[in-house]
């Protein structure tokens, strides 16, 4: 009976944290500064190797009048133009993807440019 009474307040603290994001009591300790990352990305020690929609690039408006495009979108379009399908274009695709990683690394370090 005593164990159930100990669990109830801790459970309540966790429920309050889950619903509101506010810590109440000692059961929910702060995680800031622990350098945690989502489990989905656990196998990636260097997040610059992931392809995602950042950075956003100012570009000449395309057919749809879009001024903003993601770096990945621009590089995918370039690879379609310069790299033939299949094994013949694999070397060019790898080179473009390596350049994309280098750009993301520079951005992570605070660099900027055109």
C-alpha positions in Angstrom: 0.0 0.0 0.0 2.9 2.4 0.8 4.4 1.9 -2.7 1.2 3.0 -4.4 1.1 6.2 -2.3 4.8 6.9 -3.4 4.0 6.4 -7.1 0.9 8.7 -7.2 2.7 12.0 -6.6 5.5 11.1 -9.1 3.0 10.1 -11.7 1.1 13.3 -11.2 4.3 15.3 -11.7 5.0 13.5 -14.9 1.4 14.0 -16.2 1.5 17.7 -15.4 4.9 18.0 -17.2 3.5 16.0 -20.2 0.4 18.2 -20.5 1.9 21.6 -19.7 5.6 21.4 -20.1 6.1 22.8 -16.6 8.1 21.1 -13.9 6.5 20.7 -10.5 8.4 18.8 -7.9 11.7 16.9 -7.9 10.5 14.1 -10.2 11.1 16.0 -13.4 14.6 17.3 -13.6 15.8 19.7 -16.3 17.4 18.3 -19.3 18.9 21.4 -20.8 22.6 21.2 -21.3 22.6 17.4 -21.5 23.2 17.5 -25.3 20.3 15.0 -25.9 18.8 14.3 -29.3 15.8 12.4 -30.4 16.2 8.7 -30.5 15.3 8.7 -34.2 18.5 10.6 -34.9 20.7 8.6 -32.4 22.7 6.9 -35.1 23.7 10.2 -36.6 26.6 11.7 -34.6 26.9 14.5 -37.2 23.5 15.9 -38.1 25.0 17.8 -41.1 24.9 14.4 -42.9 21.1 14.4 -42.8 19.2 16.0 -45.7 16.5 18.4 -44.6 14.9 21.7 -45.7 17.4 23.9 -44.1 19.0 26.2 -45.1 16.5 28.1 -47.2 18.0 29.8 -50.2 16.9 33.0 -51.9 16.6 32.2 -55.6 15.4 33.6 -58.8 11.6 33.0 -59.0 10.8 29.8 -60.8 7.7 28.9 -62.8 5.7 29.0 -59.6 7.1 32.4 -58.6 8.9 30.9 -55.6 11.7 33.0 -54.1 12.6 30.7 -51.3 13.8 27.1 -51.9 15.6 24.6 -49.7 19.2 23.7 -50.4 18.2 20.1 -50.8 15.6 21.0 -53.4 18.1 23.1 -55.4 20.7 20.4 -55.4 18.2 17.7 -56.4 17.2 19.8 -59.4 20.9 20.3 -60.3 21.6 16.6 -60.0 18.7 15.8 -62.3 20.3 18.0 -65.0 23.9 17.0 -64.7 23.9 13.4 -63.5 22.5 10.8 -65.8 20.4 8.1 -64.2 22.0 4.9 -62.9 25.7 4.1 -62.3 26.9 6.6 -64.9 25.8 9.6 -62.7 26.7 8.2 -59.3 30.1 9.9 -59.2 28.5 13.3 -59.9 25.7 12.7 -57.3 28.2 11.8 -54.6 30.2 14.9 -55.3 27.1 17.1 -55.1 26.1 15.5 -51.8 29.6 16.0 -50.4 29.4 19.7 -51.3 26.0 19.9 -49.6 27.4 18.4 -46.4 30.3 20.9 -46.5 27.8 23.8 -46.9 25.8 22.5 -43.9 29.0 22.2 -41.8 30.0 25.8 -42.6 26.5 27.0 -41.7 26.6 25.1 -38.4 29.9 26.9 -37.7 28.2 30.3 -38.2 29.5 31.1 -41.8 27.2 32.7 -44.3 27.5 33.7 -48.0 26.1 33.7 -51.4 
